[in-house]
Structure formats: C-alpha cells, structure tokens
Amino acid sequence: MRSVDLRIQGRVQGVFYRASTTREADRLGVRGWVRNEPDGSVAAHLEGEPDAVAELISWCGHGPPGARVERVDVEDSAPTGAAGFTTLGG
C-alpha cells in the first residue's frame, strides 16, 4: 500500500481536471480524493497499490486535454483508509 499527497500546479482548474482524475483513479483502483485549491492549484490524496498510485501520479503530470501541468509535488503521507475516490468542492 502506498499513500501520497499531491499538489498539481499550472492550468488545472476549469479544464475538468478533477473529474478526469476521479475517472482515472476509479480505472486504476486508487482511493482518495481530489479538490481545487484557492491558489489555482489542485490537491489530491492517493492510496492504493504502489504501481497503480505511480501510474496515477504519472497521469497527473499531464492531466486531461486542455490542462497545462507545470509541476506536480508528491509527498508520502499516512493512509486514511479511504473507501473510494471522491471529488471534493464545487
């Protein structure tokens, strides 16, 4: 089991980044959440099998069409026991 927190910076709000991340997480069996931040970045918490988490981190490096990811910061974190993947915020 691997658990990480991400901060994705660039043009990542208003381009369906959260919805697309949720779809990719569901496809990979990764649990956690994704949300928009007030500074224009996107934050995410990922938990799951190490290979699946690594694949989702890689996907987050480019995101959906229309996104322009400039940077992804990854920090190991404690697992929360998330049951699925949730999009937080409006």
C-alpha positions as CSV (number, residue, x, y, z in Angstrom):
1,M,0.0,0.0,0.0
2,R,1.3,3.5,-0.9
3,S,-0.2,6.7,0.2
4,V,0.7,10.2,-1.1
5,D,-0.4,13.8,-1.2
6,L,-0.1,15.7,-4.5
7,R,-0.1,19.4,-5.4
8,I,-0.6,20.0,-9.1
9,Q,0.2,23.4,-10.5
10,G,-0.4,25.0,-13.8
11,R,-3.6,25.5,-15.8
12,V,-5.5,22.8,-13.9
13,Q,-8.8,24.4,-12.9
14,G,-11.7,24.8,-15.3
15,V,-10.4,22.0,-17.6
16,F,-12.2,19.0,-16.0
17,Y,-9.0,18.0,-14.1
18,R,-10.9,16.8,-11.0
19,A,-13.5,14.8,-12.9
20,S,-10.8,13.3,-15.1
21,T,-8.6,12.4,-12.1
22,T,-11.6,10.7,-10.5
23,R,-12.2,8.6,-13.6
24,E,-8.5,7.6,-13.9
25,A,-8.4,6.7,-10.1
26,D,-11.5,4.6,-10.5
27,R,-10.0,2.8,-13.5
28,L,-6.8,2.1,-11.6
29,G,-8.4,1.1,-8.3
30,V,-6.8,4.1,-6.4
31,R,-8.7,5.5,-3.5
32,G,-8.6,9.1,-2.0
33,W,-9.8,12.5,-3.1
34,V,-9.1,15.5,-5.4
35,R,-10.0,19.2,-4.9
36,N,-9.4,22.7,-6.2
37,E,-7.3,25.0,-4.1
38,P,-7.8,28.7,-3.7
39,D,-4.4,29.5,-5.3
40,G,-5.5,27.8,-8.6
41,S,-3.7,24.5,-8.0
42,V,-5.3,21.1,-7.4
43,A,-4.6,18.9,-4.4
44,A,-5.1,15.2,-4.2
45,H,-4.6,12.3,-1.8
46,L,-4.0,8.9,-3.3
47,E,-3.9,5.5,-1.7
48,G,-3.5,2.1,-3.3
49,E,-1.2,-0.5,-4.8
50,P,2.2,1.1,-5.5
51,D,2.1,0.5,-9.2
52,A,-1.4,2.0,-9.5
53,V,-0.5,5.0,-7.5
54,A,2.6,5.6,-9.6
55,E,0.6,5.3,-12.8
56,L,-1.9,7.9,-11.5
57,I,0.9,10.2,-10.4
58,S,2.3,10.0,-13.9
59,W,-1.1,10.7,-15.4
60,C,-1.4,13.8,-13.2
61,G,1.8,15.1,-14.8
62,H,-0.2,15.9,-18.0
63,G,-3.9,15.6,-16.9
64,P,-6.8,15.8,-19.3
65,P,-6.9,17.6,-22.7
66,G,-6.9,21.3,-22.0
67,A,-4.8,21.1,-18.9
68,R,-1.3,22.5,-18.8
69,V,0.5,21.0,-15.9
70,E,3.6,22.9,-14.9
71,R,4.5,21.0,-11.7
72,V,3.5,18.0,-9.5
73,D,4.7,17.9,-6.0
74,V,4.5,14.4,-4.4
75,E,4.8,13.8,-0.6
76,D,4.4,10.5,1.1
77,S,1.6,10.6,3.7
78,A,-0.3,8.4,6.1
79,P,-3.2,6.3,4.7
80,T,-6.7,7.5,5.7
81,G,-8.5,4.2,4.9
82,A,-10.4,5.8,2.0
83,A,-13.1,3.5,0.6
84,G,-13.3,5.1,-2.9
85,F,-12.2,8.2,-4.8
86,T,-14.1,11.4,-4.2
87,T,-14.1,14.8,-5.9
88,L,-14.3,17.5,-3.2
89,G,-15.6,21.0,-3.6
90,G,-18.0,22.5,-6.1
